Amino acid sequence: MKRFCLALDLKDDPELIAEYKKQHENVWPEIRASIVAAGIRDMEIYQVADRLLMVLETEDEFSFTDKDAADRGNEKVQEWERLMWRYQKALPHARDGEKWMLMERIFSLSNN
């Protein structure tokens, strides 16, 4: 298993943040299926103010490139992503269209 952490911001609007959280109470079945099919075994999203942290636990063979390619070919995933952009905003140093950004692990209690 591998673990990844990614970050993204939400638009700093309490109503939009509440809607975003509500959307995640009932994630569409097609979205859940696409996540599992990519080799993601667990996914958690944490929030503080307008900052999000996503933690992924994946199979060893998981590939962000393969997941991205599958997502681009999945109309339901594209529909979900367009909906999520209503609430999300890219981090200040993100490239055009870049959403979740992979974080670098800088400390691990178990590896020091």
Backbone torsions as a table, in degrees:
resi	resn	phi	psi	omega
1	MET	NA	146.2	174.9
2	LYS	-120.6	154.2	177.1
3	ARG	-124.8	136.3	177.0
4	PHE	-130.0	146.6	173.1
5	CYS	-122.2	135.0	-179.1
6	LEU	-130.3	152.1	-179.0
7	ALA	-124.5	153.1	177.5
8	LEU	-161.2	154.9	176.8
9	ASP	-106.7	156.5	170.4
10	LEU	-103.5	157.4	172.0
11	LYS	-62.9	137.0	-174.0
12	ASP	-80.4	71.0	-178.3
13	ASP	-140.7	113.4	-175.5
14	PRO	-54.5	-36.8	179.0
15	GLU	-67.8	-42.9	178.3
16	LEU	-66.6	-38.6	178.1
17	ILE	-63.7	-41.8	177.4
18	ALA	-62.7	-41.1	177.7
19	GLU	-64.0	-42.6	179.5
20	TYR	-58.8	-46.2	179.3
21	LYS	-63.3	-39.4	178.8
22	LYS	-63.1	-41.8	178.5
23	GLN	-57.5	-34.2	-176.8
24	HIS	-83.6	-1.8	172.6
25	GLU	-75.0	-24.8	-179.3
26	ASN	-140.4	67.6	178.9
27	VAL	-62.3	136.1	-177.0
28	TRP	-55.6	142.4	-180.0
29	PRO	-58.1	-35.3	-179.8
30	GLU	-66.0	-31.8	178.8
31	ILE	-72.1	-45.3	176.2
32	ARG	-57.8	-43.9	-179.0
33	ALA	-62.6	-40.7	-179.3
34	SER	-67.0	-34.2	178.6
35	ILE	-65.9	-49.2	-179.6
36	VAL	-64.4	-41.9	-178.8
37	ALA	-61.9	-27.1	-179.2
38	ALA	-77.7	-9.3	-178.4
39	GLY	97.9	14.6	176.1
40	ILE	-88.3	121.1	-175.9
41	ARG	-95.2	-25.0	175.2
42	ASP	-153.5	145.4	178.2
43	MET	-142.5	131.6	175.5
44	GLU	-130.8	143.3	174.6
45	ILE	-121.9	129.6	177.9
46	TYR	-115.0	152.2	-176.7
47	GLN	-137.4	138.2	167.2
48	VAL	-139.1	123.6	-176.1
49	ALA	52.0	-120.6	-179.2
50	ASP	-104.0	14.0	179.9
51	ARG	-103.0	135.7	176.6
52	LEU	-115.3	146.5	173.0
53	LEU	-128.6	125.5	176.7
54	MET	-110.5	131.7	176.9
55	VAL	-113.8	124.0	178.2
56	LEU	-112.7	135.5	168.2
57	GLU	-114.8	123.0	-171.6
58	THR	-127.6	164.8	169.4
59	GLU	-66.4	157.9	-179.3
60	ASP	-60.1	-29.9	-176.4
61	GLU	-82.8	-2.9	-176.4
62	PHE	-56.1	141.2	179.1
63	SER	-136.4	126.6	175.3
64	PHE	-63.8	-35.8	178.8
65	THR	-62.5	-45.9	179.1
66	ASP	-66.0	-40.7	179.1
67	LYS	-62.5	-44.5	179.5
68	ASP	-61.5	-43.6	179.5
69	ALA	-63.1	-43.6	178.6
70	ALA	-63.6	-41.3	-179.5
71	ASP	-64.6	-40.9	179.5
72	ARG	-62.0	-28.9	-180.0
73	GLY	-92.2	4.0	-176.5
74	ASN	-112.6	106.4	-175.5
75	GLU	-60.8	-35.8	180.0
76	LYS	-66.8	-40.0	176.6
77	VAL	-63.9	-41.8	178.8
78	GLN	-62.9	-39.3	176.7
79	GLU	-62.2	-45.3	178.1
80	TRP	-60.0	-45.1	-178.5
81	GLU	-63.9	-39.5	176.2
82	ARG	-62.8	-40.5	177.3
83	LEU	-63.2	-44.5	-178.3
84	MET	-64.0	-32.0	179.1
85	TRP	-63.7	-18.6	174.7
86	ARG	-61.8	-28.7	-173.9
87	TYR	-106.5	-28.3	-171.4
88	GLN	-93.9	156.9	169.6
89	LYS	-140.8	145.4	-177.7
90	ALA	-66.9	152.3	172.5
91	LEU	-63.2	152.9	-174.3
92	PRO	-55.8	-31.4	-176.6
93	HIS	-100.5	13.2	179.5
94	ALA	-75.3	151.8	173.3
95	ARG	-75.8	163.6	177.9
96	ASP	-52.5	127.8	177.5
97	GLY	79.9	-5.7	-178.8
98	GLU	-79.1	130.9	-179.2
99	LYS	-105.9	-104.5	-178.5
100	TRP	-60.8	128.8	179.4
101	MET	-110.4	132.5	179.5
102	LEU	-66.4	131.5	179.5
103	MET	-95.8	149.9	176.9
104	GLU	-92.6	128.6	175.2
105	ARG	-75.8	126.5	-178.8
106	ILE	-113.6	-6.3	177.9
107	PHE	-156.3	142.9	172.6
108	SER	-144.6	120.6	179.9
109	LEU	-59.0	-38.7	-176.0
110	SER	-77.6	-14.9	-178.7
111	ASN	-109.3	14.1	-180.0
112	ASN	-116.4	NA	NA
